[in-house]
Amino acid sequence: MNAKLWIHNQSVDALCGETLDTPNPATGERLATLARGKREDVDRAVASAKSAFPAWSRLDPNERQRILWRAGELVLAHLPELARLESLDTGKPIANATAIDVPRTADTFFYFAGWATKLTGDTIPVRGPILNYTLREPLGVIAAIIPWNFPLLLAARKLAPALAVGNTVVLKPPEEASLSSLRLAEILAEAGLPPGVLNVVTGLGEEAGAALVDHVDVAKVSFTGGTDTGRIIMRAAAGTLKKLSLELGGKSPNIVFADADVDLAAKSAVSAVFYNQGQLCTAGSRLLVQRSVLDQVVETVVAGTNALVLGDPLDPKTQMGPLVSAAHRDRVVSYIGKGNEEGADRRTGGGAVGPGYYVEPTVFSGVTAEMAIAREEIFGPVLSILPFDDVEQVAQIADATEFGLAAGIWTRDIGKAHALAARIRAGTVWINTYNRFDAASPYGGYKQSGFGRENGRAVLEELTQIKSVWVNLG
């Protein structure tokens, strides 16, 4: 499978003529050959987006709405194809791609299509015979850089709101999994998106990604990925003072009180951490359990983990597929080794299996807050279980990390749940549920989990700028 760049609604080779091979995570064999975009390719993609911006930003919002709605319809029409592509490229179970990734991609386009006609300014009472009002205007060219865990859905999460309010976009998909982004670009063109409004440059982060971040004609960078990369982007973007939004890592606490529906909480904890092979920023990778129900929760979690079906991602019965790459597999396995070395009690899992980049879902109990497996983001199928005694202690443990992306609370005492949710420094808190998302609800992090928000009305404020207009009526 050969894939080219997407510039001005056309598939084109990289100017250097170089390519990158990407493997099938389930087998380790070559899956696709991508064009290796570099700075000169970014230059022509940004130039295309810049040239398209005036007409797109002035287009009747009803027309932008129609195009984005049509895009959502076409995503659903191509559901089997997109799900298979995403499963092959990332290793995620096709059942998840079919039921979640593709439908929620369509939902994202449907939701933000509606905002195209509803973004308004304010009329402000000021002194004197003056009419003062504000306009919300698009920024210009947006650089969208996405990771490999949910490439289709995260591409939609960045593209749909940016396009709805009149920006143009250059998308840099992950080098490990670029195929669904390129197919999505073709679908958007079929929906009526004019040439240049969306361009896709595949390649390496340190080449194509870096060129986008410091490009003088890029007005904003919207990045989802690791915290270390987020810091690099902040430094690189400073030279052009461009706007940034960074959705970064997480080490999310999932808190189970003794007064919760303990069986439900424990069973839900399995999917909270092992969904998508643990490759999600909000994974409930720290399970904090009140000591009086610790043994019950550990037993249920271990049983649920052992029941997971690890296998071919294209098999509808598979619940866990491989990790995305050999390098990432080795990184995750190294953390399992650290857990063993630090004295945590490995209750199940712990090994890499092949062919492909599979890692057994792994559960550690007897974990303390100082251990690396409790502090650092592993981004894989590894769960650390820590005990606590009371609300004060668990509030301290929950925030004893540099991250602040998400948290879960399980209790029948709703007053306690609200009070603890207010104390935890995280952008999302789930109560008696976990990993719920909707295009209408804002999403983002505190602390080293980044800044800025995606989804909902909040993201539209980050993709527009305010102009104040004064009219003398005297």
C-alpha positions as CSV (number, residue, x, y, z in Angstrom):
1,M,0.0,0.0,0.0
2,N,1.6,3.3,-1.1
3,A,0.4,6.6,0.3
4,K,1.3,10.1,-0.9
5,L,1.0,13.6,0.5
6,W,-2.4,15.4,0.1
7,I,-1.9,18.9,-1.1
8,H,-4.5,21.1,-2.8
9,N,-6.9,18.2,-3.1
10,Q,-4.3,16.0,-4.9
11,S,-2.1,13.1,-4.0
12,V,1.5,14.1,-4.7
13,D,4.9,12.7,-3.9
14,A,7.3,14.3,-1.5
15,L,9.7,16.7,-3.3
16,C,12.7,14.7,-2.1
17,G,11.2,11.5,-3.5
18,E,11.9,9.7,-0.2
19,T,9.5,7.3,1.5
20,L,8.9,5.7,4.9
21,D,7.8,2.1,5.5
22,T,5.2,1.5,8.3
23,P,4.6,-2.0,9.8
24,N,1.4,-3.9,10.5
25,P,1.5,-4.0,14.3
26,A,-0.1,-7.5,14.4
27,T,2.6,-9.1,12.3
28,G,5.6,-6.8,12.1
29,E,5.5,-7.0,8.3
30,R,5.4,-3.9,6.1
31,L,1.9,-2.5,5.8
32,A,2.4,0.8,3.9
33,T,4.9,3.0,2.3
34,L,4.4,6.7,3.1
35,A,5.8,9.8,1.4
36,R,8.5,11.4,3.6
37,G,7.4,15.0,3.7
38,K,10.0,17.5,4.7
39,R,10.3,21.3,5.1
40,E,9.8,22.0,1.4
41,D,6.6,20.0,1.4
42,V,5.4,21.8,4.4
43,D,6.1,25.1,2.7
44,R,3.9,24.1,-0.3
45,A,1.1,22.7,2.0
46,V,1.1,25.9,4.1
47,A,1.1,28.0,0.9
48,S,-1.9,26.1,-0.4
49,A,-3.7,26.6,2.9
50,K,-2.9,30.3,3.0
51,S,-4.1,30.8,-0.5
52,A,-7.4,29.1,0.3
53,F,-8.0,30.9,3.5
54,P,-9.6,34.2,2.2
55,A,-12.3,32.4,0.2
56,W,-13.0,29.7,2.8
57,S,-13.2,32.2,5.7
58,R,-15.6,34.4,3.7
59,L,-17.7,31.5,2.5
60,D,-21.4,31.5,3.6
61,P,-21.4,29.7,6.9
62,N,-24.4,27.7,5.7
63,E,-22.2,26.3,3.0
64,R,-19.5,25.3,5.4
65,Q,-22.1,23.7,7.5
66,R,-23.4,21.7,4.5
67,I,-19.9,20.5,3.6
68,L,-19.1,19.3,7.2
69,W,-22.4,17.6,7.6
70,R,-21.9,15.8,4.3
71,A,-18.4,14.8,5.5
72,G,-20.0,13.1,8.5
73,E,-22.5,11.3,6.3
74,L,-19.6,10.0,4.1
75,V,-17.6,8.8,7.0
76,L,-20.6,6.7,8.0
77,A,-21.0,5.5,4.5
78,H,-17.4,4.3,4.5
79,L,-17.5,2.9,8.0
80,P,-16.3,-0.7,7.2
81,E,-13.4,0.6,5.1
82,L,-12.3,3.1,7.7
83,A,-12.6,0.7,10.6
84,R,-10.5,-1.9,8.8
85,L,-7.9,0.7,7.8
86,E,-7.7,2.0,11.4
87,S,-7.4,-1.5,12.8
88,L,-4.7,-2.5,10.4
89,D,-2.7,0.6,10.9
90,T,-2.8,0.9,14.7
91,G,-3.5,-2.6,15.9
92,K,-6.7,-1.7,17.7
93,P,-9.5,-4.3,17.7
94,I,-11.8,-3.8,14.7
95,A,-14.8,-4.1,17.0
96,N,-13.7,-0.9,18.8
97,A,-12.9,0.9,15.5
98,T,-16.4,-0.1,14.2
99,A,-18.4,0.8,17.2
100,I,-16.5,3.8,18.5
101,D,-13.8,5.4,16.4
102,V,-15.6,5.8,13.1
103,P,-19.1,6.7,14.5
104,R,-17.6,9.3,16.8
105,T,-15.6,10.7,14.0
106,A,-18.9,11.2,12.1
107,D,-20.5,12.7,15.3
108,T,-17.7,15.2,15.5
109,F,-18.4,16.5,12.0
110,F,-22.1,16.6,12.7
111,Y,-21.7,18.5,15.9
112,F,-19.3,21.2,14.6
113,A,-21.2,21.5,11.4
114,G,-23.9,23.1,13.5
115,W,-21.5,25.7,15.0
116,A,-20.6,27.1,11.5
117,T,-23.8,29.1,11.6
118,K,-23.9,29.9,15.3
119,L,-20.7,31.7,16.2
120,T,-21.6,35.2,17.2
121,G,-20.0,38.2,18.8
122,D,-21.4,40.6,21.5
123,T,-22.9,44.1,21.6
124,I,-21.2,46.0,24.4
125,P,-22.7,49.1,26.2
126,V,-20.0,51.7,26.3
127,R,-19.9,55.4,27.2
128,G,-21.2,58.0,24.6
129,P,-23.2,57.8,21.4
130,I,-21.2,54.8,20.3
131,L,-22.1,51.3,19.1
132,N,-19.5,48.8,20.1
133,Y,-19.6,45.2,19.0
134,T,-17.3,42.3,18.6
135,L,-16.6,39.9,15.8
136,R,-15.2,36.4,16.2
137,E,-12.9,35.8,13.2
138,P,-10.8,32.7,12.2
139,L,-7.1,32.7,12.8
140,G,-5.8,31.6,9.5
141,V,-3.7,28.4,8.8
142,I,-3.9,25.9,11.6
143,A,-1.2,23.2,12.1
144,A,-2.8,20.1,13.5
145,I,-0.4,17.4,14.8
146,I,-2.0,14.2,16.0
147,P,-0.8,10.9,17.7
148,W,-1.1,7.3,16.6
149,N,-3.6,6.0,19.2
150,F,-6.8,7.4,17.7
151,P,-5.6,9.0,14.4
152,L,-9.0,9.1,12.7
153,L,-11.0,10.4,15.6
154,L,-8.3,12.9,16.7
155,A,-8.0,14.2,13.2
156,A,-11.7,14.9,13.1
157,R,-11.5,16.5,16.6
158,K,-9.0,19.0,15.2
159,L,-10.3,19.5,11.7
160,A,-14.1,19.8,12.2
161,P,-14.0,22.9,14.6
162,A,-11.2,24.6,12.8
163,L,-12.9,24.3,9.4
164,A,-16.3,25.2,10.8
165,V,-15.2,28.7,11.9
166,G,-13.3,29.4,8.7
167,N,-9.7,28.3,9.3
168,T,-7.7,26.2,6.8
169,V,-5.6,23.3,8.1
170,V,-2.3,21.5,7.5
171,L,-2.5,18.1,9.2
172,K,0.5,16.2,10.2
173,P,-0.6,12.6,11.0
174,P,1.6,10.2,13.0
175,E,4.3,8.4,11.0
176,E,3.2,5.1,12.6
177,A,-0.4,5.4,11.4
178,S,-1.2,7.9,8.7
179,L,-3.5,6.0,6.4
180,S,-6.9,7.0,7.9
181,S,-5.9,10.7,7.9
182,L,-5.2,10.5,4.2
183,R,-8.4,8.7,3.5
184,L,-10.3,11.3,5.5
185,A,-8.8,14.0,3.4
186,E,-10.2,12.3,0.3
187,I,-13.6,12.0,1.9
188,L,-13.6,15.7,2.8
189,A,-12.8,16.6,-0.8
190,E,-15.7,14.4,-1.9
191,A,-17.9,16.3,0.5
192,G,-17.1,19.5,-1.2
193,L,-14.1,20.9,0.7
194,P,-12.3,23.2,-1.8
195,P,-8.6,22.7,-2.7
196,G,-6.1,24.0,-0.2
197,V,-8.5,24.1,2.8
198,L,-7.1,20.8,4.1
199,N,-3.6,19.6,3.3
200,V,-1.9,16.5,4.8
201,V,1.8,16.1,5.1
202,T,3.1,12.7,6.2
203,G,6.6,12.2,7.5
204,L,8.7,12.3,10.7
205,G,7.9,14.6,13.6
206,E,11.4,16.1,13.7
207,E,11.1,17.0,10.0
208,A,7.6,17.7,8.8
209,G,6.2,18.4,12.3
210,A,9.1,20.7,13.3
211,A,8.7,22.6,10.0
212,L,5.0,23.2,10.7
213,V,5.6,24.4,14.3
214,D,8.1,27.2,13.4
215,H,6.5,28.2,10.1
216,V,5.9,31.9,9.9
217,D,2.5,31.5,8.1
218,V,1.0,29.1,10.6
219,A,-1.2,31.0,13.0
220,K,-1.7,28.2,15.6
221,V,-0.4,24.7,16.4
222,S,-2.9,22.2,17.9
223,F,-0.9,19.3,19.2
224,T,-1.9,16.0,20.9
225,G,0.9,13.8,22.1
226,G,3.6,13.4,24.7
227,T,4.5,16.0,27.3
228,D,8.2,16.0,26.3
229,T,7.2,16.8,22.7
230,G,4.8,19.5,24.0
231,R,7.7,21.2,25.7
232,I,9.8,21.1,22.4
233,I,6.8,22.6,20.5
234,M,6.4,25.5,23.0
235,R,10.1,26.4,22.6
236,A,10.0,26.2,18.8
237,A,6.7,28.2,18.5
238,A,8.0,31.1,20.6
239,G,9.9,32.6,17.7
240,T,6.7,33.3,15.8
241,L,4.5,33.9,18.8
242,K,1.9,31.6,17.4
243,K,-1.0,30.3,19.4
244,L,-0.8,26.9,20.9
245,S,-3.1,24.2,22.4
246,L,-1.4,21.1,23.9
247,E,-3.2,18.0,24.9
248,L,-0.5,15.9,26.5
249,G,0.1,13.0,28.8
250,G,-1.7,11.6,31.8
251,K,-1.4,9.3,34.8
252,S,-5.0,9.3,35.8
253,P,-6.3,8.1,39.2
254,N,-9.3,5.8,39.2
255,I,-10.6,6.0,42.8
256,V,-12.8,3.2,44.4
257,F,-14.4,3.9,47.8
258,A,-15.7,1.1,50.0
259,D,-19.2,2.5,49.7
260,A,-19.2,2.2,45.9
261,D,-20.8,-0.6,43.8
262,V,-17.4,-2.3,44.2
263,D,-18.0,-5.1,41.7
264,L,-19.0,-2.7,39.0
265,A,-16.1,-0.3,39.8
266,A,-13.6,-3.2,39.7
267,K,-14.9,-4.6,36.4
268,S,-15.0,-1.1,34.9
269,A,-11.4,-0.5,36.0
270,V,-10.3,-3.2,33.6
271,S,-11.6,-1.4,30.6
272,A,-10.5,1.9,32.0
273,V,-6.9,1.0,31.7
274,F,-6.8,-1.7,29.0
275,Y,-9.0,-0.2,26.4
276,N,-7.1,0.4,23.2
277,Q,-4.2,-1.6,24.8
278,G,-3.8,1.1,27.4
279,Q,-2.7,3.5,24.7
280,L,-4.9,6.5,25.7
281,C,-3.9,9.5,27.6
282,T,-6.8,9.2,30.0
283,A,-6.2,5.5,30.9
284,G,-7.1,4.8,34.5
285,S,-3.6,3.5,35.1
286,R,-3.6,4.2,38.8
287,L,-6.3,2.3,40.6
288,L,-6.7,3.8,44.1
289,V,-8.7,1.5,46.3
290,Q,-10.0,2.0,49.9
291,R,-8.1,-0.6,52.0
292,S,-11.2,-2.4,53.3
293,V,-12.2,-3.5,49.8
294,L,-8.7,-3.9,48.4
295,D,-8.6,-7.7,48.2
296,Q,-12.0,-7.8,46.6
297,V,-11.1,-5.3,44.0
298,V,-7.7,-6.9,43.2
299,E,-9.3,-10.3,42.8
300,T,-12.0,-9.0,40.4
301,V,-9.6,-6.9,38.4
302,V,-7.2,-9.8,38.0
303,A,-10.0,-12.2,36.9
304,G,-11.3,-9.6,34.4
305,T,-7.8,-9.0,33.0
306,N,-7.2,-12.7,32.6
307,A,-10.5,-13.0,30.7
308,L,-9.5,-10.5,28.0
309,V,-9.1,-11.9,24.5
310,L,-5.7,-11.0,23.0
311,G,-5.5,-11.6,19.3
312,D,-5.7,-10.6,15.7
313,P,-7.2,-7.0,15.6
314,L,-9.3,-7.9,12.6
315,D,-11.0,-10.7,14.5
316,P,-14.3,-9.3,15.9
317,K,-13.8,-11.4,19.1
318,T,-10.5,-9.7,19.9
319,Q,-10.6,-7.3,22.9
320,M,-6.9,-6.4,22.9
321,G,-4.6,-6.1,19.9
322,P,-0.9,-5.3,19.6
323,L,0.8,-2.1,20.5
324,V,1.6,0.2,17.7
325,S,5.3,-0.4,17.2
326,A,8.2,-2.5,18.3
327,A,9.8,0.5,20.0
328,H,6.7,1.2,22.0
329,R,6.3,-2.5,22.9
330,D,9.9,-2.5,24.2
331,R,9.3,0.7,26.2
332,V,6.2,-0.8,27.9
333,V,8.0,-4.0,28.7
334,S,10.8,-2.0,30.3
335,Y,8.3,-0.4,32.7
336,I,7.0,-3.9,33.7
337,G,10.6,-4.7,34.5
338,K,10.9,-1.6,36.6
339,G,7.8,-2.6,38.5
340,N,9.3,-6.0,39.2
341,E,12.6,-4.4,40.3
342,E,10.9,-1.9,42.6
343,G,9.1,-4.6,44.5
344,A,5.6,-4.4,43.3
345,D,3.5,-7.6,43.3
346,R,2.9,-8.6,39.7
347,R,-0.5,-10.4,39.8
348,T,-0.8,-11.3,36.1
349,G,0.7,-10.6,32.7
350,G,4.1,-9.1,32.1
351,G,5.4,-10.5,28.9
352,A,5.7,-9.6,25.3
353,V,4.2,-12.1,22.9
354,G,4.5,-12.4,19.1
355,P,4.6,-12.3,16.2
356,G,3.7,-8.7,16.2
357,Y,3.9,-6.1,19.0
358,Y,1.7,-7.7,21.7
359,V,2.1,-7.2,25.4
360,E,0.1,-9.1,28.0
361,P,-2.2,-7.0,30.1
362,T,-0.4,-6.6,33.4
363,V,-1.6,-5.9,36.9
364,F,0.6,-4.8,39.8
365,S,-0.6,-4.6,43.4
366,G,1.4,-3.5,46.4
367,V,2.4,-0.4,44.5
368,T,3.5,2.8,46.3
369,A,3.3,6.3,45.1
370,E,7.1,6.6,44.7
371,M,7.4,3.8,42.2
372,A,8.0,4.7,38.6
373,I,5.0,2.6,37.5
374,A,2.8,4.9,39.7
375,R,4.4,8.2,38.6
376,E,5.3,8.0,34.9
377,E,3.1,7.6,31.9
378,I,3.5,4.1,30.5
379,F,0.9,4.4,27.7
380,G,0.4,0.7,27.6
381,P,-1.5,-2.2,29.3
382,V,-0.1,-1.8,32.8
383,L,-2.2,-1.2,35.9
384,S,-0.9,-0.1,39.3
385,I,-3.1,-0.7,42.3
386,L,-2.5,1.5,45.4
387,P,-4.5,1.4,48.7
388,F,-5.8,4.4,50.6
389,D,-7.6,4.8,53.9
390,D,-9.7,8.0,53.7
391,V,-10.7,11.0,51.6
392,E,-7.8,13.2,52.7
393,Q,-5.2,10.6,51.8
394,V,-6.7,9.7,48.5
395,A,-6.9,13.4,47.5
396,Q,-3.2,13.7,48.1
397,I,-2.3,10.5,46.2
398,A,-4.5,11.5,43.3
399,D,-2.7,14.7,42.8
400,A,0.8,13.3,43.5
401,T,1.8,13.4,39.9
402,E,2.9,16.0,37.4
403,F,-0.1,15.2,35.2
404,G,-3.7,16.4,35.4
405,L,-5.7,15.0,32.5
406,A,-8.5,12.9,34.0
407,A,-9.7,11.1,37.1
408,G,-12.5,8.6,38.1
409,I,-14.4,8.4,41.4
410,W,-16.6,5.5,42.4
411,T,-18.9,6.0,45.4
412,R,-22.6,6.0,46.3
413,D,-22.1,9.2,48.4
414,I,-22.7,11.8,45.7
415,G,-21.8,14.6,48.1
416,K,-18.4,13.1,48.7
417,A,-18.0,12.6,45.0
418,H,-18.7,16.3,44.2
419,A,-16.4,17.5,46.9
420,L,-13.5,15.3,45.8
421,A,-14.1,16.2,42.1
422,A,-13.7,19.8,43.0
423,R,-10.4,19.1,44.7
424,I,-8.7,16.9,42.1
425,R,-6.6,19.0,39.7
426,A,-7.7,17.4,36.4
427,G,-9.5,18.5,33.3
428,T,-12.0,15.7,33.3
429,V,-13.5,13.9,36.3
430,W,-15.9,10.9,35.9
431,I,-18.2,9.8,38.7
432,N,-19.4,6.2,38.7
433,T,-18.3,5.9,35.0
434,Y,-15.0,6.2,33.1
435,N,-13.8,7.3,29.7
436,R,-17.0,9.0,28.6
437,F,-16.5,11.5,25.8
438,D,-18.8,13.7,23.6
439,A,-18.0,16.3,20.9
440,A,-20.1,18.7,22.9
441,S,-18.1,18.5,26.1
442,P,-14.7,20.3,26.6
443,Y,-11.6,18.1,27.0
444,G,-8.1,19.0,28.1
445,G,-5.6,19.0,30.9
446,Y,-4.2,20.7,34.0
447,K,-0.5,20.9,34.9
448,Q,1.9,18.9,32.6
449,S,-1.1,17.5,30.8
450,G,-1.2,20.6,28.8
451,F,-3.5,23.6,28.2
452,G,-6.3,24.6,25.9
453,R,-9.4,22.6,25.3
454,E,-10.8,20.5,22.5
455,N,-14.5,19.8,21.8
456,G,-17.5,21.8,22.8
457,R,-17.9,25.6,22.5
458,A,-14.6,26.0,24.4
459,V,-12.5,24.9,21.4
460,L,-14.1,27.5,19.1
461,E,-12.8,30.3,21.3
462,E,-9.3,28.9,20.8
463,L,-9.7,28.8,17.0
464,T,-10.9,32.4,16.6
465,Q,-9.8,35.9,17.6
466,I,-11.9,38.8,18.8
467,K,-12.2,42.1,16.9
468,S,-13.7,45.1,18.7
469,V,-15.6,47.5,16.3
470,W,-16.5,51.0,17.4
471,V,-19.1,53.1,15.5
472,N,-19.7,56.8,16.3
473,L,-23.4,57.4,16.2
474,G,-23.1,61.1,17.2
